[in-house]
Amino acid sequence: MSEQAQPPETQEQVKEWVPKTTLGQLVKEGKITNLKEIFELGYKIKEPEIVQTLLPNLKTLLVGVRVVQKQTDAGEKTRFRALVAVGDQSGWFGVGHAKSMNTRTAVDKAIRNALLSIIPVPLGCGSWECRCGQPHSVPYVLKGKTGSVRIIIYPAPRGLGIVAAPHIKNIISLAGIKDAWTKTFGRTSTDISMVFAIYDAFKNASKVITV
């Protein structure tokens, strides 16, 4: 997996945004000022600019770009598949992937999809060894699965760090988790399955905290 960071659109681009949805208009007018409120009201985010406006410090990680080929009647068709993860390191996380004839377009589409998939991630101190009450880890065990890949994220004491392979650590830290034990199963070298397994773990947790 690549650790190259790919920044989202600049603030100048966000300022030029013309909302196409009611939610977008509410955000631009300042009537909705945080993502938590959007989730509480049950709105569906259909414009990436909404996330960019409400999370100005959002960080983007380009997990990888791969060449994918497809055999057609006209011959072999080559495209690029980009995989991206986004997070504000304070409890928000999203992933996206996309294909295109060129790398730049694939990455841009993947970033857009990642922004539209943003979800809240519970942060806390669920470790019996710590109990500091600070949001440095997860409040309870998180489990996720995609394809053959499974991941379990356990609460850990403050100062331990994220115990995981470097590429997994970089992705999990985007959500704001600083300390955690992890255990993985399956073909973890398959980047898309690994990333979406992590996303599934966070999504399952977000269902709990938003009920």
VENWONOR-V497202 format. One record per helix or strand of 2 or more residues. SS is the DSSP state (2 for helix, 1 for strand). FROM is the first residue (numbers start at 1). LEN is the number of residues. If there is no record, write none. Layout:
BEGIN
ss=[SS;SS]
from=[FROM;FROM]
len=[LEN;LEN]
END
This chain:
BEGIN
ss=[2;2;2;2;1;1;1;2;1;1;1;1;2;1;2]
from=[11;22;35;48;59;75;92;103;119;142;149;162;166;180;191]
len=[5;7;7;7;14;13;9;14;2;5;7;2;8;6;20]
END
